[in-house]
Amino acid sequence: MDVIEAMNTCTAMRYFTDEPVPREVLQQLVHAATRASNPGNSQGWAFLVIDDPAIKAPVGEKVLEGMQPFFSARPPGRDGVEERMLQGAEHLARNFAQVPAWIVGMARNVYPPHDPQESFMHSTIYPAAQNLIVAARSLGIGTCFTTFPGYAQPQIRALCNVPQDLHMFVYIAVGYPARPFKPVRRKPVDEVLTWNRF
Ligand SMILES: Cc1cc2nc3c(=O)[nH]c(=O)nc-3n(C[C@H](O)[C@H](O)[C@H](O)COP(=O)(O)O)c2cc1C
């Protein structure tokens, strides 16, 4: 698939089939992530793939525990689109353990070498994560960026022996889509583009 088409239809996928994503494919996605630009080519990133049910189940329980207050108190979405998004987000959180694989995007505080700044960890992991989701879309695989598994960060650290110097930023759900990809809905480019001067 053409990369522009992949970007145009790379909607967040929150519903997956049970079909496992082969490890070679998951590795291919991480390969795509690591082709991204990054500060000074420091490549301070690391990717943890969680596809083991014995890890996903306890992490999923903790995620649900953390999200429960939000689920029970959340106001309805402002419109149908937002309501569907919130319902999808809840579905994903409630079904954490059923998602075929989670890829955790992490980074080390290593740039610049003489005076490392935390902000460069974000600059490192987010372009890589975006590469990953676009590559996945091109292969017909759905993904969803999430932050809510942060509730289970201590469990993930413990169960997966994550080294202390790795900071976890983004948790990407990965699986074969159970719903169709759609064109992404974004502001018209004219609203956000300025030529030379505001
Ligand atoms: C940093 C980041 C965090 C996100 N966190 C969540 C999340 O916790 N749960 C979720 O369902 N979607 C999450 N998303 C996905 C966005 O909600 C989604 O991309 C946005 O609503 C636009 O929808 P679309 O990508 O399907 O066009 C996140 C996206 C980003 C970039």
The ligand as an SDF file (V2000), in Angstrom:
LIG
                    3D

 31 33  0  0  0  0  0  0  0  0999 V2000
   -0.3050    9.8870   22.7010 C   0  0  0  0  0  0  0  0  0  0  0  0
   -1.6350    9.2920   22.3550 C   0  0  0  0  0  0  0  0  0  0  0  0
   -2.3910    8.6900   23.3520 C   0  0  0  0  0  0  0  0  0  0  0  0
   -3.6070    8.0920   23.0490 C   0  0  0  0  0  0  0  0  0  0  0  0
   -4.2920    7.4450   24.0470 N   0  0  0  0  0  0  0  0  0  0  0  0
   -5.4060    6.7550   23.7470 C   0  0  0  0  0  0  0  0  0  0  0  0
   -6.0350    5.9690   24.7520 C   0  0  0  0  0  0  0  0  0  0  0  0
   -5.6010    5.9030   25.9030 O   0  0  0  0  0  0  0  0  0  0  0  0
   -7.1280    5.2560   24.3930 N   0  0  0  0  0  0  0  0  0  0  0  0
   -7.6150    5.2720   23.1150 C   0  0  0  0  0  0  0  0  0  0  0  0
   -8.5770    4.5630   22.8500 O   0  0  0  0  0  0  0  0  0  0  0  0
   -7.0470    6.0250   22.1450 N   0  0  0  0  0  0  0  0  0  0  0  0
   -5.9530    6.7550   22.4300 C   0  0  0  0  0  0  0  0  0  0  0  0
   -5.3080    7.4940   21.4380 N   0  0  0  0  0  0  0  0  0  0  0  0
   -5.8620    7.5150   20.0740 C   0  0  0  0  0  0  0  0  0  0  0  0
   -6.5880    8.8280   19.7830 C   0  0  0  0  0  0  0  0  0  0  0  0
   -7.7230    8.9280   20.6110 O   0  0  0  0  0  0  0  0  0  0  0  0
   -6.9840    8.8910   18.3020 C   0  0  0  0  0  0  0  0  0  0  0  0
   -5.8460    8.8500   17.4910 O   0  0  0  0  0  0  0  0  0  0  0  0
   -7.7730   10.1660   18.0000 C   0  0  0  0  0  0  0  0  0  0  0  0
   -9.0060   10.1410   18.6870 O   0  0  0  0  0  0  0  0  0  0  0  0
   -8.0400   10.3530   16.5130 C   0  0  0  0  0  0  0  0  0  0  0  0
   -8.7190    9.2300   16.0070 O   0  0  0  0  0  0  0  0  0  0  0  0
   -8.1730    8.4430   14.7250 P   0  0  0  0  0  0  0  0  0  0  0  0
   -6.6930    8.2400   14.9510 O   0  0  0  0  0  0  0  0  0  0  0  0
   -8.9380    7.1530   14.7120 O   0  0  0  0  0  0  0  0  0  0  0  0
   -8.4420    9.2890   13.5420 O   0  0  0  0  0  0  0  0  0  0  0  0
   -4.1060    8.1250   21.7220 C   0  0  0  0  0  0  0  0  0  0  0  0
   -3.3400    8.7660   20.7230 C   0  0  0  0  0  0  0  0  0  0  0  0
   -2.1190    9.3300   21.0300 C   0  0  0  0  0  0  0  0  0  0  0  0
   -1.2960    9.9680   19.9360 C   0  0  0  0  0  0  0  0  0  0  0  0
  1  2  1  0
  2  3  1  0
  2 30  2  0
  3  4  2  0
  4  5  1  0
  4 28  1  0
  5  6  2  0
  6  7  1  0
  6 13  1  0
  7  8  2  0
  7  9  1  0
  9 10  1  0
 10 11  2  0
 10 12  1  0
 12 13  2  0
 13 14  1  0
 14 15  1  0
 14 28  1  0
 15 16  1  0
 16 17  1  0
 16 18  1  0
 18 19  1  0
 18 20  1  0
 20 21  1  0
 20 22  1  0
 22 23  1  0
 23 24  1  0
 24 25  2  0
 24 26  1  0
 24 27  1  0
 28 29  2  0
 29 30  1  0
 30 31  1  0
M  END
$$$$
